[in-house]
Amino acid sequence: STQSTGVVDCTGRRGGTETVDACGLCGGDGSTCAGCDGVPLSGHFYDRCGACVEFGDDSCSLCTDGEEEDLCGICGGNNACVPSRPKSSQLPIDVLYGISGISRSGISASQLASGAHGNVVFDDKWNFDDADARRSVDELLEKLRNANPPVVVPGDVWWDDWREKEKEDASFSLTPTQELCRFIGGNEKYASFVIFNSSSVVIDDNERKRNVEQSVLCQSADLKLIAMRIRLISYQLHGATPSFAALSVYEQWESIVDEVNENSEAKATHICSLWVRMITEVHAVRGVLFGLLISCLLSLLSLLLFTSNILASLLALYGMTGVIAGMMGVYWLVGWKMGTIEAISVTVLVGLSVDYFFHIAEAYSVSSEYGRRERTRDALTRMGVPVLSGAVTTFTATFFLLFSEIELFRKFGLIVVANTAMAALWAFCFFSAYLATVGPSGDYGSCGKIVGVLCGMCSGPRGGVVRDVAVEEDEESELGRVESVRRDGSNLDDDSGDGDDQQEEEEEIEASESELSFGDMRN
């Protein structure tokens, strides 16, 4: 007997007799997926002419007088329902359902460079047969079309055609997914907007498009619409839209999509070819201030390390900020917007400019002269020609890029040429004038002296500050002794001492004054 064999049927009952029919249903009779010819999975259906034909047969025509149907099914029509390609000034924006993201795990850098984008991650919660999911799609499209300011160009999309078709040919024996599959099968131009899948059909995992023309697929009991997209035409965006102008449109889209997603399990996302460039440029521009601060800080540390003078380093940093401000004026004069290239160039300008100030400041700091003007003249004498020669070489080498046909090279050439000229102007004119006017003289502003003073303040009575006070006290006492000697010498009578003693006293006074003068210069 069946029970003695221990066979379990499709219901899980031991000894049961139920089997899976051709439609994949346990205990079914094959009628749920039978065509109009009564054969399961045959794909036959009644066309508009009332004939039982195979799936995809469009031989039926209601047109007369030699007219032909257009793609919209209208006799003598002009394909008005077929969406026209967007104008060059308009960008398409796709609304996606059933896709939660892209996984790039396991994708190497070389694969990304060769065009690999990763693997699509499908949304398991997306269920097209759920009425709430379809209602969410209708609500999102309505909000986008009624947005103020407008975000999409008025016009029907394939979803509107499907909704109209669903109302006309609603079949209670088919699921919404099966109905959509049949609709897509009869409109090949929409095939790239949906992805179906079913265990009844073996499909290559690497195939991006699912062939919905297979009758077996549309009548499968486990047919599932795993993803779909609806293409809308942007009302405000075009290929040359500036990034910050596109940012407001992006934020408006985000607000509408998030509002609809909050009230539904069906989560929508939107993609556009402009979003990647827009987000990249916005982040680059917003990071300019931080990058500029880091570049200036590193330049200041380098100047302090090699000049050992805080005042000379700060004057050089001030000159570099003048170069950066001047380059921003150049960008404005040539009509450049702050894009990715301009944002990156701002931080690079600091590195290109510091070289001119660095050599002059270092030569000024190590000069053996004492006065400001003398040290400035000595620094320009020793380093002026090498620095100017470097500027001329850089200017000449990049000047020819100004005539390049490639915009990137032309921009790069203008940036380097303008920066070289402006940095040389600031270094030899303004920075040199600053050094000659308010630059450090002697060891004023020296890092070593500042460190010594700080260490003296921390070390107590034996520190440098107390030693400076002791030196001043010794100088005052020495001056007092010299004045006393002078006073005593003036009170001596001619007979109180001979000429030799008076000459020795005068020599002693002169030696004391010389020693004090040298001490003043050293301090």
FENGI-V165312 format. One record per helix or strand. SS is the DSSP state (2 for helix, 1 for strand). FROM is the first residue (numbers start at 0). TO is the last residue. If there is no record, write none. Layout:
SS FROM TO
SS FROM TO
This chain:
2 1 4
1 7 7
1 13 13
1 19 19
1 25 25
1 33 33
1 39 39
1 44 45
1 51 52
1 68 68
1 74 74
1 91 96
1 98 102
2 108 112
1 118 121
2 130 144
1 151 151
2 157 167
2 175 184
2 187 192
1 193 196
2 214 217
1 223 233
2 242 260
1 267 270
2 272 285
2 287 306
1 308 308
2 309 332
2 339 364
2 371 402
2 406 437
1 445 445
2 446 461
2 463 489
2 498 521
